[in-house]
Structure formats: C-alpha cells, structure tokens
Amino acid sequence: MNVVGKIDATKGKGVGNRLAVADCDIHPTVNGYRDLYPYLEKRWQTHLQTYGAKVRHGYQRGAAYPKGQPDAKRRDAWPEGGGLAGSDLRLLQTQHLDANNVELGVLNPLTFCGYGLLNSDLSAALATAANEWQKNDFTRRDPRLKASIVVPYEDGPAAAREIERCAAEDDFVQVLLLSRTAEPLGKRNYWPIFEAAAAANLPVGVHAFGYGGAPVTGSGWPSYYIEEMFGHSPSCQALLASMIFEGVFERYPNFKLVLIEAGCAWLPAFTWRLDKHWERLRSEVPHVKRPPSEYIRQQVWITTQPIEEPEPRSHLVDVIDWIGWDRLLFASDYPHWDFDDPAVAFPIDIPLDLRQQFLLTNAKALYGVQ
C-alpha cells in the first residue's frame, strides 16, 4: 500500500515509506456529448442533437438504480468550477495522482463513449472521439496517465479497425470493453477484437457494467442497487466461461484479459468448478485443449477493487496464493464513491516484495510501461 513509516522487512508492514502505485482503474469523465464535438463530424453532432443515442437497456430512461453519491462519485471529487467528478485533470492530479504517488494510471472512460448503442455507426464515431478526447485532455498533458482504447464492441470489425488505428500510439495500453454485452463475450462476432488486440500485444480490459439489453440476473431485473453491485462478479464469471469454452484463449495464445471491478476472491472456486466440468464434459468442446485453470493462470489478470475482506483476513492470502501474486493488479476506481485508497485497501500484512509487485510492477510488466 501507499504507506508512511519505517519498513519492517520481515512483514512488509509500512509505517513511513511511500511506495509508488500503478492504478489500473481511473475513470476520466466526459461531461456530455458536447465535450466530444471537437472530434465528431458535423453529421454526428446533428444526429445527437436531433435523435440522441439509444442503448440496449431494459429501462425507459435514466440510470438503472439511484447511486450512493451523485453520479456514483465521491462528493469531494467534483470540480469547484463546474463539471462532473473525473472531468478535471488538475483535480485528478492533486487529489489522487500526487497524493497517492501514482506512477502509472490507466484510464477507463465509462460514459458518453458509444458503448452498446443500437446505432453501430454512431457507436464507432463516439468511440473514436472518446479516444481522441483521452489523448487531448489527459495523456498528452500528464505522462503518468495511459488510456484504454474505447471500441464499438458490438461491431467486431469496426472495433478491430479502431484498435489498429490507435495501437501504435504510446498513449494507449489496453482495449476496453464492458462486461454486459449483447451476447456472451466468447461468441465469434467478438473475435475480431481479440485478434486485433493480440496482434497489437494489448491486453483487453473488461470493466463491470454495460448495456447489453438483458438484466444482470438469469431471470429478471433485481429490485435493489445492492443486487446490481453484487452482479459484477457473476457477469465476469459468465464472460470468462464463455471465452474459455468458445475457444478464445486456445485460438489466441498471446491474448491477455484483465477483469476490472468485480473483486477477485471468487476466482479460485470458480476455476475449480470449471476444471471439474471440463474433465467430465470435455468431449463437447474438443477445441479446448487444456484445463480452464491453465488458461486462467497464463492469460488472465484481475484487479482488486472492490477487494474482499474475509474474517479471518488470512484467508485472503490463501486466495491470492492460488490466483498468483503476479496476476493481481491494484485499482482505486477513482473518483467513484467506493474508491479504494492504496494506503488502506489491502487488509493484510504482506512482505514488501509482494506489496511492491501488487502495487506497481505487475501492472508495468503487463502494460509494457517502463
């Protein structure tokens, strides 16, 4: 963690040392579609003003559930001069990057970026605009920040073209999808995305939420926000199983997947069940050559936020020992209300080398950042 004090070399318990941090989930915020107008053709500006942007979603208007804070953001993260939390680079620098010694920050924009739109051409145009906006407003103004390539992921070929357009630029370190897609993420219509990402040696980060048009449960819309929040983990479990059994990892052995904002402690038990079923039913999926656990351990990374806090806390060590300390990435979720402060986010004492690995070196190695 980002701790202050003298290091106890036997435990790694910090009381005065500020370790550098790689934060793998920072949310820059577009205030509205007008922020993207400088990067949109006049046609699309007029379209948005006239027709708006329609998503695959089961609700008629507005957000699915009320949030714990305005726009699900920390109250202290809203700029004094106006705008949404996460839209002001200077406040991000002061409140998070500088304050928490963030050496690498990976940007994952979530709103107004064209995700899940029914109009595929508009989705592609907004994705391109969002990528140009990230460069202009963030990565070119602070070298600590790196962007994720926003793609119109329901159109595989269009998404692949956007990856190819952006991949050569140092501003970008991964491709970004959301977890609730129109179909299970292993389906072949998404394969052009994985192929382009693997060819560019870019991980694909899959962040919680999305506008696939179906509820987070298997039977209908839940009553409460707490159920929606819980649904992040099952959503990631479903897409991971789909990608394994559809053959994505076997077909693209260099492909790398990052699961973002779904916790991490569920992964071992989930993987044990996958292996058990694969042993009994592998004749149905002969293209899956190895146990699911091997694909997961070699090609999947997972962020910590929101990290589980079992009792006793030592159980978390057992879980991460199975996942692999080299597969774990720190994430803060700044500026959302459930932000994880790197100083206190990891609820157990661990040796200093593991602490540094978790906080910084795993991410730098995955993203190829020196």
C-alpha positions, -999 to 999 in steps of 0.1 A, spaced: 0 0 0 9 36 -1 21 36 35 41 60 55 67 49 81 96 26 86 95 -7 68 96 -39 88 115 -62 64 101 -93 80 65 -85 74 65 -57 49 44 -36 73 49 0 64 49 29 88 67 55 68 75 46 33 56 58 2 56 31 -24 49 41 -60 15 29 -73 1 17 -106 -37 24 -106 -54 2 -132 -88 18 -130 -91 55 -131 -123 70 -147 -119 101 -167 -154 116 -172 -169 132 -203 -193 159 -191 -216 153 -220 -216 146 -257 -206 183 -264 -172 175 -249 -167 152 -279 -179 175 -306 -144 187 -315 -137 151 -326 -170 143 -342 -182 151 -377 -209 176 -380 -233 148 -391 -230 131 -357 -233 163 -338 -266 170 -355 -277 134 -350 -271 135 -313 -290 168 -310 -319 155 -331 -322 118 -322 -299 112 -292 -281 79 -285 -302 48 -278 -287 19 -258 -297 -17 -254 -312 -14 -220 -343 -26 -202 -351 8 -186 -370 35 -203 -349 64 -191 -322 73 -167 -299 52 -146 -310 17 -135 -307 25 -98 -300 55 -76 -264 57 -65 -249 62 -31 -234 95 -42 -243 119 -71 -234 101 -104 -218 74 -82 -189 98 -75 -171 109 -43 -186 143 -32 -151 158 -28 -141 149 -64 -164 174 -81 -145 204 -95 -153 237 -79 -155 254 -113 -182 230 -125 -183 198 -145 -186 162 -134 -162 144 -110 -134 129 -130 -135 156 -158 -109 179 -144 -73 168 -148 -59 192 -123 -81 179 -95 -73 143 -105 -36 152 -103 -39 169 -69 -64 146 -52 -51 113 -64 -20 111 -86 2 133 -64 -14 125 -31 -11 87 -36 22 86 -55 6 72 -86 33 64 -111 11 48 -137 -27 55 -141 -48 35 -166 -78 54 -178 -111 36 -183 -138 60 -195 -174 48 -190 -199 74 -201 -208 90 -234 -184 68 -253 -207 49 -275 -209 17 -256 -238 -6 -265 -256 18 -288 -282 5 -312 -267 27 -340 -235 10 -348 -221 38 -369 -227 63 -341 -211 39 -316 -180 38 -338 -178 76 -342 -182 82 -304 -155 56 -296 -130 73 -319 -140 107 -304 -135 94 -269 -101 81 -277 -90 115 -292 -105 132 -261 -85 110 -238 -53 120 -256 -61 157 -257 -74 161 -222 -53 136 -202 -25 115 -216 -8 143 -236 -10 165 -205 3 141 -179 28 113 -188 18 92 -158 -16 86 -175 -22 60 -202 -55 54 -220 -76 24 -229 -89 21 -264 -126 26 -264 -142 4 -291 -177 -1 -306 -176 -37 -293 -209 -49 -307 -194 -44 -342 -163 -67 -342 -148 -55 -375 -153 -18 -366 -138 -24 -332 -108 -41 -347 -102 -11 -370 -102 13 -341 -77 -9 -323 -55 -9 -354 -58 29 -356 -48 35 -320 -24 7 -312 8 23 -325 3 53 -302 21 53 -268 -10 69 -252 -28 35 -252 -20 4 -232 -52 -17 -234 -85 -22 -252 -116 -16 -231 -149 -35 -231 -178 -36 -207 -189 -69 -191 -226 -69 -201 -225 -74 -238 -254 -83 -262 -242 -119 -263 -217 -139 -242 -183 -124 -248 -168 -156 -262 -191 -156 -293 -174 -153 -326 -187 -119 -335 -163 -105 -309 -133 -125 -321 -120 -97 -344 -115 -76 -312 -94 -103 -296 -74 -110 -327 -66 -73 -332 -57 -68 -296 -34 -99 -295 -17 -88 -328 -10 -54 -312 1 -70 -279 -25 -51 -260 -45 -66 -231 -83 -64 -233 -97 -50 -201 -133 -59 -193 -149 -35 -169 -181 -41 -149 -215 -27 -163 -227 -23 -198 -258 -20 -219 -264 -55 -234 -301 -52 -230 -305 -81 -205 -308 -80 -167 -278 -89 -146 -296 -119 -132 -307 -150 -151 -344 -144 -146 -352 -107 -145 -344 -72 -131 -334 -70 -95 -352 -48 -70 -322 -31 -54 -289 -14 -62 -271 -38 -39 -281 -67 -61 -268 -48 -92 -235 -42 -74 -232 -79 -65 -239 -88 -101 -205 -76 -113 -188 -108 -102 -213 -133 -118 -212 -112 -150 -174 -116 -152 -177 -153 -144 -201 -158 -172 -180 -140 -198 -148 -158 -187 -165 -192 -190 -178 -182 -224 -144 -171 -236 -128 -203 -224 -153 -228 -238 -158 -209 -271 -120 -213 -276 -108 -177 -274 -77 -185 -253 -68 -216 -273 -72 -197 -306 -52 -167 -295 -25 -179 -271 -10 -144 -268 -43 -129 -259 -44 -112 -224 -76 -105 -204 -79 -81 -175 -111 -83 -153 -118 -49 -138 -140 -40 -108 -155 -74 -100 -134 -83 -69 -110 -113 -70 -117 -138 -43 -143 -157 -63 -118 -168 -89 -103 -199 -73 -136 -217 -65 -150 -207 -99 -119 -221 -116 -121 -254 -97 -157 -258 -109 -147 -251 -145 -120 -277 -143 -143 -303 -128 -169 -298 -155 -143 -298 -183 -129 -332 -171 -164 -347 -174 -177 -329 -205 -146 -322 -225 -159 -342 -254 -184 -314 -261 -156 -289 -265 -126 -307 -281 -112 -274 -292 -105 -266 -255 -72 -285 -253 -62 -277 -217 -80 -274 -183 -96 -240 -179 -73 -233 -149 -43 -233 -172 -58 -206 -195 -67 -185 -165 -34 -187 -148 -15 -179 -180 -37 -153 -198 -60 -137 -171 -52 -108 -147 -77 -94 -122 -79 -60 -104 -86 -59 -66 -113 -33 -64 -136 -38 -46 -114 -62 -27 -130 -88 -4 -123 -86 33 -129 -121 49 -126 -130 85 -100 -140 93 -81 -118 69 -55 -145 64 -80 -163 41 -73 -136 15 -37 -147 14 -47 -182 6 -69 -170 -22 -42 -148 -38 -16 -176 -34 -38 -197 -57 -46 -169 -81 -9 -159 -83 6 -127 -69 18 -118 -104 -18 -118 -117 -31 -92 -92 -34 -55 -101 -43 -26 -78 -72 -5 -88 -87 25 -70 -119 31 -90 -113 69 -87 -134 91 -85 -163 67 -76 -179 66 -42 -164 32 -34 -128 44 -42 -101 22 -27 -73 42 -11 -40 24 -18 -28 32 18 -55 10 33 -71 -10 5 -52 -42 12 -64 -55 45 -34 -78 54 3 -75 61 24 -90 33 61 -90 26 75 -58 10 84 -76 -23 48 -88 -28 35 -54 -18 56 -37 -45 46 -64 -70 9 -59 -63 10 -21 -63 33 -14 -92 54 -40 -110 27 -64 -121 9 -36 -140 40 -21 -155 50 -56 -168 15 -63 -182 12 -29 -199 48 -27 -211 54 6 -193 90 13 -181 
